[in-house]
Structures are given as C-alpha cells and as structure tokens.
Amino acid sequence: MKTQEIVEAIAGKAILAPLTRGGTPAFRALCASYGAEITMGEMAFAKFLLKGDRKEAARLRRHESETVFGAQIATNTIDEGARACAVAAERGCDWVDLNCGCPIYEATRRGLGSALLRKPPKLARLVSGIVAESDLAVSVKIRLSPSGDDDVNFPEVLELLSELGDLAPAFVSVHGRTTTARYKTAANWTAVEAAARGPLPVVGNGDILTYYEAEARREAAPSTHAIMIGRGALTTPWLFDELRSRDVWLPRAAERVDVYWHLATLFKAHFGDDERGRSAAWYFFPWHFDFLTRWRPLPEDAFGDMAKRRPLVQSSREVDDVLIKLEGPLSSLDPLEQLLRCPIPEAHNLMAAALWDAGSSKDAVAALDRLATPDNLATWAAAKTAASGTADELEGHTPRRGKRKSQ
C-alpha cells in the first residue's frame, strides 16, 4: 500500500499493536476472527532480518486471514530500513512501521526503539531516508519521551516529521507514556490529543480494555485518526467485535474455553500438530494464559465510573473487589471459572496441554473440568497468596530480557 491507501484503510479503526511474544500469526488470526481488520507483526530487528535470521523473518509472516497487515522493524540506519522495507514488500506486507517507542533494554541498548527519540533531527533524517527508498508506506511509532517526564519531546519529534513533506511518514502511532513509565502510570491521552492536532495522522495507543474505554479515549482525543490496542487484546481477543457492536460480551467459562481451544488449533495449524510443532508452540501458547486468565466480566453499568477514574487494565485489585460484591468470592464460583482466572504458571501449562490435546471444544471443556479439582484449585490459590506478597504482575506486563523465539 502507498501512503494515502494505508491512511484511508486505518481511518477510524482499531489496530492490533505489535506484541512482544504475543504477536504470532496464530494469535493475530484469532483476533482477526473476532473483528480485527488491521494487524501488525512483532517487531523485527532489521539487521538480523537482512542476515537471513529465520526468527526475525518469521515476524513478517502474514496469516491468510489478515486483511491489512503491517510489519514493524527496528533500525537506526537508512540502508537497513530501506532494505528491510523491500523484504517486507516481497513477503506481502501492506506497510512498514518504524519502531521508535520500544522501551525494552534489548532494543535501547542497540540505539533502537525509544532510544531514537533522544535526537529528533537524526530521527527525522532516518525516516525521510527510509520513506524515500521504500515502495511501501512507512509509519512511525513513538512514546512521549526517550526517558521520563523531564525530557518529553514528542511535540518536537512530530513537528520535524511533519516538515518532511512527501517524505513524511504515513502516520504516527503515539503511546501515551514515557519510556521509563512503562505501565506504572496511566496513558496520557491529553498528550495524545495534543499530538493528533498536528498535520500528521496520529493513532492513539494506551489503556484500552473495553469498548467503553475505547470510546472514552476517542472522546479524550477526538483528533486521533485511529486507535491501537495491545494488552487489551491479549486479555480479551474478542475486543474488536465489542468495539464494532459497542457492547461488552460476557462469555461464560465454556464459551471462553471455546475461544482458547480455537487459539490452540491455530497454533497447531501454524507450527504443526506433532511433537516438534508442540515444542515450537510452547514458548508462546502457555504464556498467553498470563493474560487470558486476567479476563474479568466488566459490564459498563458496574465498571464504567471506575474506568473514568483509572484504566481498568491497571485496576485489577479494585476490579476484583467489585466482583466479590457482584459474584461472591472467587472460591464460590464454578470450578472451571476459578481455573480460568488462575494466575499460576503451572496451571497455565496444564491448561495449554489440555487444550492442545482436545479434539473439540466440547472435549476441551471436559478436560479443563477434570483439571479444576478442589485439590488443584486449593494448591494454586495458596501459591497465588504466597506470590502476592513478593510480586504483582497483574497490573502491567514488562517483557523479560532474553532470546526471542521463532514464530
């Protein structure tokens, strides 16, 4: 796609963000089956992509169900970026996004990701050079600053990019947080709106877990061209359908098992339904339950006011307090429901295994019912209580350092 084509394609839509570890073709296909029309692959390091690294090349692989698909690259040189765009075009990507917002050490230590925001003029030259050489439209993803609140410079970055004329990016995605903020604070949609009032189309990103939060973000930043969803999709893959229908779907436990079994079938189709395929998928599939088990029923009449005070994705304790009043304590719920809310990795691995081996959605429900024994649930509840005193991973996931696996 050319610049105007991608700008028109994303207008008013919700884009599935590039997701570290989560943005596999299988998960993107799941989101596409629930209404995601614009999807993006996980960030690929251009340097390694151009060396023929299969793991990086896999991040540009498009699923047949994806309507509009963008590749995201990390680079700090024009030559690398231009050649990576050529590879993306050969692989059938619709556009390429330059990552200038990734805060993880693996990127910033190489002068990539949000480190590029440290020198806005240099970043502008990088973007114009890549755009000039690319046959595909090029967008840019940024944060509010290269570090914290003391060096917020997104207005300067956007001004320089907008002055590039025909060599400007097609659009800019703005994650409404600084680099050091990670997920400790709420996204600043006032800043996103300030960014969107400029001449470049801006996509707003940050803290969207429900359709009514999406509407609130759009109201807070009415100048945005589109929105982008990351963690919300990992927790609620059907969120895109909710945005379209403007209503919250509150699936029963068995209905959610059907969604998760569907994800298992997509992983098997992608990696192979054998031991080798299972081994390859296992870096990704059980990991998804770190997010899927965070799903909670969040009807607007019960949580709309809370969402106005603080994003629900950052309010897990408050959400659970309200749910106790609405549903009763977790221990009083159906055993399968308790299992699907279990945050313990051991349970996630067993759940993934049961779903992988199930021949149908009905079989998957039966297998998870067998897993949700009183002894298992009690053991995992005790583990959750013990873990809560040392670490709280429920209010924002920060990708761990380490080698990335092939998709």
C-alpha positions as CSV (number, residue, x, y, z in Angstrom):
1,M,0.0,0.0,0.0
2,K,1.0,3.6,-0.6
3,T,0.7,6.3,2.0
4,Q,-2.8,7.5,1.1
5,E,-4.1,3.9,0.8
6,I,-3.0,2.9,4.3
7,V,-4.2,6.2,5.8
8,E,-7.6,5.5,4.4
9,A,-7.6,1.9,5.4
10,I,-7.0,2.6,9.1
11,A,-9.3,5.6,9.4
12,G,-11.5,5.1,12.5
13,K,-10.3,1.6,13.0
14,A,-8.7,-0.3,16.0
15,I,-5.3,-1.6,15.1
16,L,-3.9,-4.7,16.8
17,A,-0.5,-3.5,18.1
18,P,2.8,-5.2,17.6
19,L,3.0,-7.5,20.6
20,T,6.3,-8.8,22.1
21,R,5.9,-12.6,22.2
22,G,2.2,-12.3,21.7
23,G,2.1,-11.2,18.1
24,T,2.3,-14.6,16.4
25,P,0.3,-15.3,13.2
26,A,-1.8,-17.7,15.4
27,F,-2.8,-15.0,17.9
28,R,-3.3,-12.4,15.2
29,A,-5.6,-14.8,13.3
30,L,-7.6,-15.3,16.5
31,C,-8.1,-11.5,16.8
32,A,-8.9,-11.3,13.1
33,S,-11.6,-13.9,13.6
34,Y,-13.1,-11.5,16.2
35,G,-13.1,-8.5,14.0
36,A,-9.5,-7.2,13.9
37,E,-9.2,-5.6,10.4
38,I,-5.7,-4.0,10.8
39,T,-3.0,-6.2,12.4
40,M,0.7,-5.9,12.9
41,G,3.6,-8.3,13.4
42,E,6.0,-8.3,16.3
43,M,9.0,-6.0,16.0
44,A,11.8,-7.5,13.8
45,F,15.4,-6.3,14.1
46,A,16.3,-5.2,10.6
47,K,19.9,-6.0,11.0
48,F,19.2,-9.7,11.7
49,L,16.4,-9.9,9.2
50,L,18.8,-8.9,6.4
51,K,21.3,-11.5,7.5
52,G,18.6,-14.2,6.9
53,D,17.7,-14.9,10.5
54,R,14.7,-17.2,10.4
55,K,13.4,-16.0,13.7
56,E,13.3,-12.4,12.5
57,A,11.9,-13.3,9.1
58,A,9.0,-15.2,10.9
59,R,7.8,-11.9,12.3
60,L,7.0,-10.7,8.8
61,R,4.9,-13.8,8.0
62,R,1.3,-12.9,7.2
63,H,-1.7,-15.1,8.1
64,E,-4.1,-15.7,5.3
65,S,-7.0,-14.3,7.4
66,E,-5.3,-10.9,7.9
67,T,-7.0,-8.2,5.8
68,V,-4.4,-5.4,6.3
69,F,-1.1,-6.4,7.7
70,G,1.9,-4.3,8.7
71,A,5.4,-5.3,9.6
72,Q,7.3,-3.4,12.3
73,I,11.1,-3.0,12.1
74,A,13.8,-1.7,14.4
75,T,16.7,0.0,12.8
76,N,18.8,3.2,13.1
77,T,20.2,3.3,9.6
78,I,18.6,4.3,6.3
79,D,20.1,1.5,4.3
80,E,18.9,-1.2,6.8
81,G,15.5,0.3,6.9
82,A,15.1,0.6,3.1
83,R,16.3,-3.0,2.5
84,A,14.0,-4.3,5.3
85,C,11.1,-2.5,3.7
86,A,12.0,-4.3,0.4
87,V,11.9,-7.6,2.2
88,A,8.5,-6.7,3.8
89,A,7.1,-5.9,0.3
90,E,8.4,-9.2,-1.0
91,R,6.6,-11.0,1.8
92,G,3.3,-9.4,1.1
93,C,3.1,-6.8,3.9
94,D,0.9,-3.8,3.3
95,W,3.1,-1.3,5.1
96,V,6.1,-1.0,7.4
97,D,6.2,0.7,10.8
98,L,9.5,2.0,12.2
99,N,9.7,1.3,16.0
100,C,10.8,4.4,17.9
101,G,8.9,3.6,21.1
102,C,10.1,0.2,22.4
103,P,11.4,0.7,25.9
104,I,13.0,-2.8,26.5
105,Y,16.7,-3.0,27.0
106,E,17.2,-5.4,24.1
107,A,16.3,-2.6,21.8
108,T,17.5,0.6,23.5
109,R,21.0,-0.8,24.2
110,R,21.4,-1.0,20.4
111,G,20.3,2.6,19.9
112,L,16.9,1.4,18.7
113,G,13.3,1.8,19.8
114,S,12.7,4.7,22.1
115,A,16.4,5.5,22.1
116,L,15.8,7.0,18.7
117,L,13.8,9.8,20.4
118,R,16.9,11.2,22.0
119,K,17.9,13.0,18.8
120,P,14.8,14.2,16.9
121,P,16.7,15.7,13.9
122,K,18.5,12.5,13.4
123,L,15.3,10.5,13.7
124,A,13.7,12.8,11.1
125,R,16.6,12.2,8.7
126,L,16.2,8.4,9.2
127,V,12.5,8.5,8.5
128,S,12.8,10.6,5.4
129,G,15.6,8.4,4.0
130,I,13.6,5.2,4.5
131,V,10.4,6.7,3.1
132,A,12.3,7.9,0.0
133,E,13.6,4.3,-0.7
134,S,10.5,2.3,0.3
135,D,7.8,1.1,-2.1
136,L,5.5,0.6,0.8
137,A,4.0,3.2,3.1
138,V,6.1,3.8,6.2
139,S,4.6,4.8,9.6
140,V,6.4,5.6,12.9
141,K,5.6,4.5,16.5
142,I,6.8,6.7,19.4
143,R,6.4,7.4,23.1
144,L,6.1,10.7,24.7
145,S,9.8,10.9,25.6
146,P,13.1,8.9,25.4
147,S,13.2,8.6,29.2
148,G,10.9,10.2,31.7
149,D,8.8,13.3,32.4
150,D,11.8,15.6,32.3
151,D,12.6,15.2,28.6
152,V,9.1,15.0,27.0
153,N,9.8,15.8,23.4
154,F,7.1,14.3,21.3
155,P,6.0,17.8,20.0
156,E,9.4,18.4,18.6
157,V,9.5,14.9,17.0
158,L,6.1,15.4,15.4
159,E,7.0,18.8,14.1
160,L,10.2,17.6,12.5
161,L,8.4,14.7,10.9
162,S,5.6,16.8,9.6
163,E,8.1,19.1,7.9
164,L,9.4,16.3,5.8
165,G,6.6,16.9,3.2
166,D,6.4,14.0,0.7
167,L,9.0,12.1,2.8
168,A,6.9,12.3,6.0
169,P,5.6,9.1,7.5
170,A,2.1,8.0,6.5
171,F,1.0,8.3,10.2
172,V,2.5,8.3,13.7
173,S,1.3,6.0,16.5
174,V,1.7,7.7,19.9
175,H,1.8,5.5,23.0
176,G,0.8,8.0,25.7
177,R,3.6,7.1,28.1
178,T,7.2,8.0,28.6
179,T,9.9,5.3,28.2
180,T,10.6,4.9,31.9
181,A,6.9,4.9,32.8
182,R,6.4,1.5,31.2
183,Y,3.0,0.5,32.6
184,K,3.3,2.0,36.1
185,T,1.1,5.0,35.2
186,A,-2.0,5.6,33.1
187,A,-1.5,6.6,29.5
188,N,-1.7,10.3,28.9
189,W,-4.4,10.8,26.3
190,T,-4.3,14.6,26.7
191,A,-0.8,14.4,25.3
192,V,-2.1,12.0,22.5
193,E,-4.7,14.6,21.6
194,A,-2.1,17.4,21.5
195,A,-0.1,15.2,19.1
196,A,-3.1,14.5,17.0
197,R,-3.9,18.2,16.4
198,G,-0.8,18.5,14.2
199,P,-0.8,17.9,10.4
200,L,0.2,14.2,10.5
201,P,-2.5,11.5,11.1
202,V,-2.0,10.1,14.7
203,V,-3.0,6.7,16.1
204,G,-3.6,6.8,19.8
205,N,-2.4,3.9,22.0
206,G,-2.7,3.0,25.7
207,D,-5.1,1.5,28.3
208,I,-8.0,0.1,26.3
209,L,-9.5,-3.0,27.8
210,T,-13.3,-2.5,27.0
211,Y,-15.3,-0.8,24.3
212,Y,-16.4,1.9,26.6
213,E,-12.8,2.7,27.5
214,A,-12.1,2.9,23.7
215,E,-14.9,5.4,23.4
216,A,-13.6,7.4,26.3
217,R,-10.1,7.5,24.8
218,R,-11.7,8.7,21.5
219,E,-13.6,11.4,23.4
220,A,-10.4,12.5,25.2
221,A,-8.5,12.6,21.9
222,P,-11.1,13.3,19.2
223,S,-8.4,14.4,16.7
224,T,-6.9,10.9,16.5
225,H,-7.1,9.1,13.2
226,A,-7.4,5.6,14.7
227,I,-6.7,3.8,17.9
228,M,-4.3,0.9,18.7
229,I,-4.8,-1.9,21.2
230,G,-2.2,-4.1,22.8
231,R,-2.6,-5.5,26.3
232,G,-6.4,-5.3,26.0
233,A,-6.3,-7.7,23.0
234,L,-4.1,-10.1,24.9
235,T,-6.7,-10.3,27.7
236,T,-9.8,-10.0,25.5
237,P,-9.1,-11.2,21.9
238,W,-12.7,-10.6,21.0
239,L,-12.4,-6.9,22.0
240,F,-12.5,-5.9,18.3
241,D,-16.0,-7.3,17.9
242,E,-17.0,-5.4,21.1
243,L,-15.8,-2.2,19.6
244,R,-17.9,-2.8,16.5
245,S,-21.1,-3.8,18.4
246,R,-20.5,-1.1,21.1
247,D,-21.3,-3.7,23.7
248,V,-19.4,-5.9,26.2
249,W,-19.6,-9.7,25.6
250,L,-19.6,-11.5,28.9
251,P,-18.8,-15.1,27.8
252,R,-19.4,-18.0,30.2
253,A,-16.5,-20.2,31.2
254,A,-17.3,-22.8,28.5
255,E,-17.5,-20.1,25.8
256,R,-14.1,-18.8,26.8
257,V,-12.7,-22.3,26.6
258,D,-14.0,-22.4,23.0
259,V,-12.0,-19.3,22.2
260,Y,-8.9,-20.7,23.8
261,W,-9.3,-24.0,22.1
262,H,-9.6,-22.1,18.8
263,L,-6.2,-20.5,19.6
264,A,-4.8,-24.0,20.2
265,T,-6.0,-25.1,16.8
266,L,-4.4,-22.0,15.2
267,F,-1.1,-22.8,16.9
268,K,-1.2,-26.4,15.6
269,A,-2.0,-25.2,12.1
270,H,0.9,-22.8,12.2
271,F,3.6,-24.9,13.9
272,G,2.4,-28.4,13.1
273,D,0.2,-30.9,15.0
274,D,3.1,-33.1,16.2
275,E,5.7,-33.1,18.9
276,R,8.0,-30.8,17.0
277,G,5.2,-28.3,16.5
278,R,4.1,-28.6,20.1
279,S,7.6,-27.9,21.2
280,A,7.8,-24.8,19.0
281,A,4.4,-23.5,20.1
282,W,5.1,-24.0,23.8
283,Y,7.2,-20.8,24.1
284,F,4.0,-18.9,23.2
285,F,0.8,-20.8,24.0
286,P,1.0,-21.3,27.8
287,W,2.4,-17.7,28.1
288,H,-0.9,-16.4,26.7
289,F,-2.7,-17.5,29.8
290,D,-0.7,-15.0,31.8
291,F,-3.1,-12.5,30.1
292,L,-6.1,-14.6,29.3
293,T,-6.6,-15.5,33.0
294,R,-6.8,-11.8,33.7
295,W,-10.1,-11.5,31.9
296,R,-13.0,-10.4,34.1
297,P,-16.6,-9.6,33.3
298,L,-16.7,-5.8,33.1
299,P,-20.2,-4.6,32.3
300,E,-20.3,-0.8,31.9
301,D,-23.0,-0.3,34.4
302,A,-20.7,-1.8,37.1
303,F,-17.3,-0.6,36.0
304,G,-17.9,2.5,33.8
305,D,-17.4,5.0,36.6
306,M,-14.3,3.2,37.8
307,A,-12.8,3.3,34.3
308,K,-13.2,7.1,34.2
309,R,-11.1,7.4,37.3
310,R,-8.4,4.9,36.3
311,P,-7.8,2.5,33.4
312,L,-9.3,-0.9,34.2
313,V,-6.2,-2.6,32.9
314,Q,-4.3,-1.0,35.8
315,S,-7.0,-1.7,38.4
316,S,-7.1,-5.4,39.0
317,R,-7.4,-5.2,42.7
318,E,-10.3,-2.7,42.6
319,V,-12.0,-4.8,39.9
320,D,-11.8,-7.9,42.0
321,D,-13.2,-6.1,45.0
322,V,-16.2,-5.1,43.0
323,L,-16.6,-8.5,41.6
324,I,-16.7,-10.0,45.0
325,K,-19.8,-7.9,45.7
326,L,-21.4,-8.9,42.4
327,E,-20.4,-12.6,42.2
328,G,-19.3,-13.6,45.6
329,P,-15.7,-14.7,46.5
330,L,-13.7,-16.5,43.7
331,S,-13.9,-19.7,45.7
332,S,-17.7,-19.7,45.4
333,L,-17.6,-19.7,41.6
334,D,-17.9,-22.7,39.4
335,P,-14.6,-24.7,39.4
336,L,-14.0,-24.1,35.7
337,E,-14.4,-20.3,36.2
338,Q,-11.9,-20.4,39.0
339,L,-9.4,-22.2,36.8
340,L,-9.8,-19.7,34.0
341,R,-8.9,-16.9,36.4
342,C,-5.9,-18.7,37.9
343,P,-2.6,-16.7,37.6
344,I,-0.2,-19.6,38.3
345,P,2.1,-20.6,35.5
346,E,1.9,-24.3,36.4
347,A,-1.9,-24.1,35.8
348,H,-1.3,-22.3,32.5
349,N,0.9,-25.0,31.2
350,L,-1.6,-27.7,32.2
351,M,-4.4,-25.7,30.6
352,A,-2.5,-25.3,27.4
353,A,-1.7,-29.0,27.3
354,A,-5.3,-30.0,27.8
355,L,-6.5,-27.6,25.1
356,W,-3.8,-28.8,22.7
357,D,-4.8,-32.5,23.1
358,A,-8.6,-31.8,22.9
359,G,-10.2,-32.9,19.7
360,S,-13.1,-30.5,20.0
361,S,-14.3,-27.5,22.0
362,K,-16.6,-29.9,24.0
363,D,-13.6,-32.1,24.7
364,A,-11.6,-29.1,25.8
365,V,-14.3,-28.1,28.4
366,A,-14.4,-31.6,29.8
367,A,-10.5,-31.7,30.0
368,L,-10.4,-28.4,31.9
369,D,-13.2,-29.5,34.1
370,R,-11.1,-32.5,35.1
371,L,-8.2,-30.2,35.8
372,A,-10.3,-27.9,38.0
373,T,-10.2,-30.3,41.0
374,P,-10.6,-29.0,44.6
375,D,-7.1,-30.1,45.4
376,N,-5.6,-28.3,42.3
377,L,-7.6,-25.2,42.9
378,A,-6.6,-25.1,46.6
379,T,-2.9,-25.6,45.7
380,W,-2.9,-22.8,43.2
381,A,-4.9,-20.5,45.4
382,A,-2.2,-21.0,48.1
383,A,0.5,-20.3,45.5
384,K,-1.2,-17.1,44.5
385,T,-1.5,-15.9,48.1
386,A,2.2,-16.6,48.6
387,A,3.3,-14.9,45.4
388,S,1.2,-11.8,46.1
389,G,3.5,-10.8,48.9
390,T,6.6,-10.6,46.7
391,A,5.5,-9.5,43.2
392,D,2.4,-8.2,41.5
393,E,2.4,-8.9,37.7
394,L,-1.2,-8.2,37.2
395,E,-1.1,-4.5,36.6
396,G,1.2,-4.4,33.6
397,H,3.4,-6.9,31.9
398,T,7.0,-6.0,31.1
399,P,8.7,-8.4,28.7
400,R,11.6,-10.2,30.2
401,R,15.1,-10.0,28.7
402,G,16.3,-12.9,26.8
403,K,16.4,-14.6,23.4
404,R,13.3,-14.3,21.3
405,K,11.8,-17.4,19.7
406,S,10.8,-18.1,16.2
407,Q,7.2,-17.7,15.3
